[in-house]
Amino acid sequence: MNKEFNFVDFVMRYENGELEEDEIIEGFQHLIDDGTVWELQGSYGRTARNLIEAGLCHSYDFKRK
Protein backbone atom coordinates (compact mmCIF):
# COMPACT_ATOMS: atom_id res chain seq x y z
CA MET A 1 0.00 0.00 0.00
CA ASN A 2 2.77 2.44 -0.88
CA LYS A 3 0.43 4.36 -3.17
CA GLU A 4 -1.99 7.05 -1.97
CA PHE A 5 -4.26 5.65 0.75
CA ASN A 6 -7.75 4.73 -0.46
CA PHE A 7 -10.07 4.42 2.54
CA VAL A 8 -12.87 2.56 0.75
CA ASP A 9 -10.48 0.12 -0.91
CA PHE A 10 -8.75 -0.57 2.40
CA VAL A 11 -12.00 -1.22 4.28
CA MET A 12 -13.43 -3.42 1.52
CA ARG A 13 -10.26 -5.49 1.23
CA TYR A 14 -9.87 -5.70 5.03
CA GLU A 15 -13.47 -6.83 5.52
CA ASN A 16 -13.05 -9.44 2.75
CA GLY A 17 -9.82 -10.79 4.25
CA GLU A 18 -7.80 -9.85 1.17
CA LEU A 19 -4.93 -7.97 2.87
CA GLU A 20 -1.52 -9.22 3.95
CA GLU A 21 -0.43 -8.48 7.52
CA ASP A 22 1.85 -5.61 6.46
CA GLU A 23 -1.01 -4.01 4.50
CA ILE A 24 -3.30 -4.25 7.53
CA ILE A 25 -0.70 -2.63 9.78
CA GLU A 26 0.02 0.14 7.28
CA GLY A 27 -3.68 0.78 6.70
CA PHE A 28 -4.50 0.90 10.39
CA GLN A 29 -1.57 3.24 10.98
CA HIS A 30 -3.05 5.60 8.41
CA LEU A 31 -6.47 5.40 10.08
CA ILE A 32 -4.87 6.05 13.47
CA ASP A 33 -2.86 9.00 12.14
CA ASP A 34 -5.88 10.78 10.69
CA GLY A 35 -8.20 9.81 13.56
CA THR A 36 -10.70 7.98 11.36
CA VAL A 37 -10.27 4.68 13.18
CA TRP A 38 -11.89 6.09 16.34
CA GLU A 39 -15.01 7.07 14.37
CA LEU A 40 -15.59 3.65 12.79
CA GLN A 41 -17.40 0.67 14.30
CA GLY A 42 -15.91 -0.64 17.52
CA SER A 43 -13.96 -3.53 16.05
CA TYR A 44 -11.72 -1.09 14.18
CA GLY A 45 -10.87 0.80 17.36
CA ARG A 46 -10.22 -2.44 19.22
CA THR A 47 -7.97 -3.71 16.43
CA ALA A 48 -6.10 -0.39 16.40
CA ARG A 49 -5.56 -0.56 20.17
CA ASN A 50 -4.33 -4.15 19.87
CA LEU A 51 -1.87 -3.16 17.15
CA ILE A 52 -0.63 -0.24 19.26
CA GLU A 53 -0.24 -2.42 22.35
CA ALA A 54 1.66 -4.99 20.28
CA GLY A 55 4.04 -2.28 19.08
CA LEU A 56 3.02 -2.73 15.45
CA CYS A 57 1.40 0.73 15.20
CA HIS A 58 2.00 3.90 17.17
CA SER A 59 -0.64 6.12 18.66
CA TYR A 60 -1.16 9.66 17.45
CA ASP A 61 -1.37 12.59 19.86
CA PHE A 62 -3.91 15.02 18.37
CA LYS A 63 -2.96 17.61 21.01
CA ARG A 64 0.42 18.06 19.32
CA LYS A 65 -1.06 18.61 15.87
Order of alpha helices (4+ residues) and beta strands (2+ residues): alpha-alpha-alpha
